[in-house]
Amino acid sequence: MKRLLTVLTACLLAACASTGTAPTADREIKTDSDQTDVDRRAAIRLELAQGYFSRGQFPTALDELKLALQAKPDMREAVNLRGLIYASMGEMQLAEETFRRALAVYPNDPDTLHNYGWFLCQQRRWPTADSLFDQALAQPTYRAPARTLLAKGVCEARAGRLLVAEKTLSRAFELDPASPVIAVNLSEVLYRNRELERARFYVKRVNDQPEQLNAQSVWLQLRIERKLGHTGIVDDLALILRRKFPQAPETQALDAGRYED
């Protein structure tokens, strides 16, 4: 399952993880006039922390986050991000303590349940991670079920539960068919399950959009087409890999003939 894990490299930041900034249906939508000076200072620091985190500048992100929490210690989004930052820095005990404290304060918060579940997935603690994802999905006000189904499906695949993962990722795709991350990971699982024509359908949707095409999706389709015996398409995809992504690990695997790494 190495390729599946590689495809999900960006998932922690882009699709799987969340700091919980979306409003939920049971709370009144806040506008600028509702914010106090403390709220604004904390929000600015949080936004800076999120930016640094997305660029991999974890110590700087943590510094900004500390300032946000100094201004507003109960800021749920900041507490969530702190757990993600600790995990990214390899501080697993601190990350777990952070998520547990957050759940003690917000026991039914779907973003916290999702993030803690994703963290436990990285620790290969599959059953507990799966339970947390299910709890997040069970919240009636949750507005990002596709994101959690994606994370849940990826973790099921990592645990070797490929048929279950296929069903979970299919549900995610039904909710968010425009997501290239979901489509590629569903395709990967279908490929592993030897559902080659279906796998080809989903990854080709991504590769047919120039702005979505990347080395991972091209490499996945190339391997599928190779299994199907479509040598002409394989040659075309190999050319794309070598021209557009000459330094990518996928191109190196192609040149070495390592199709099943």
Secondary structure, DSSP 4 states (H G I P E B T S, - for coil): -HHHHHHTTTHIIIII-----S--TTSPPP-GGG--HHHHHHHHHHHHHHHHHHTT-HHHHHHHHHHHHHH-TT-HHHHHHHHHHHHHTT-HHHHHHHHHHHHHHSTT-HHHHHHHHHHHHHTT-HHHHHHHHHHHHT-TT-S-HHHHHHHHHHHHHHTT-HHHHHHHHHHHHHH-TT-HHHHHHHHHHHHHTT-HHHHHHHHHHHHTSTTT--HHHHHHHHHHHHHHT-HHHHHHHHHHHHHH-TTSHHHHHHHHT-TT-
